[in-house]
């Protein structure tokens, strides 16, 4: 089992959300595995928004020749985190409590990745600028997150009506209850509703066209559809989007979603530093 040490710790702490943490980490691991394997030598790798370090530990265990670091701005708010820090520190991993803007490493990275974090940064344009400055020439920034070009908000599992403001106005009471019941007050405010089309347009600007080259890995949609079919709990959490995907598959039109990448519900983007 990948990440045995961290899995063992999660089981011992018996956290209510440990199963979810592992489930999400395993899926992300399956998506990043090839990217990590393609890095030569002793690559210097950073995870932005590493949380408990579950995914970080899995990758560090599988690729011990690489050097892994992680930063998490809300580190102090995580319960029982000191236990995790001890486990992770034994796995060739260095975790720090800081926001990405406060992270100034002495050595540039061969790869930076973030999973379900890009949609939470205050200014994703600034994040891309920061990541570019901290990557080696030829280095990779790997981003996986929801695409708000598709009218669905996956954290709250509600449709997006026009924009963030209108959606909040219509679902205000539901959003309030959701945050209170799930101990995540402030989650809605943290969302930036990033759209793939806007990222593509931003990178088309002259000052970025040579600094970062974006690759859109639309195959992630096929992986999500497969996950809906195989993962019962994941399907329960996202009934709406799962139902849409299954209907499109039955009608034989799911394959056409690749022709409209800006409207895919989820995105996996690779940015290469020029």
Secondary structure, DSSP 8 states (H G I E B T S, - for coil): -TTHHHHHHHHHHT-TTHHHHHHHHHHHHHHHHHHHHTS-SS-EEEEES-TTSHHHHHHHHH-TTSEEEEE-TTGGGSTTHHHHHHHHTTTTEEEE---GGG---SS-EEEEEEES-TTTSS-HHHHHHHHHHTEEEEEEEEEEEE-TTSSEETTTTEE--SSHHHHHHHHHHHHHHHHHHTT-TTHHHH-----HHHHHHHHTSHHHHTTEEEEE-TTHHHHHHHHHHH-HHHHHHTHHHHHHHHHHHHTT-GGGGGGGGGG-SEEEEEEEE-
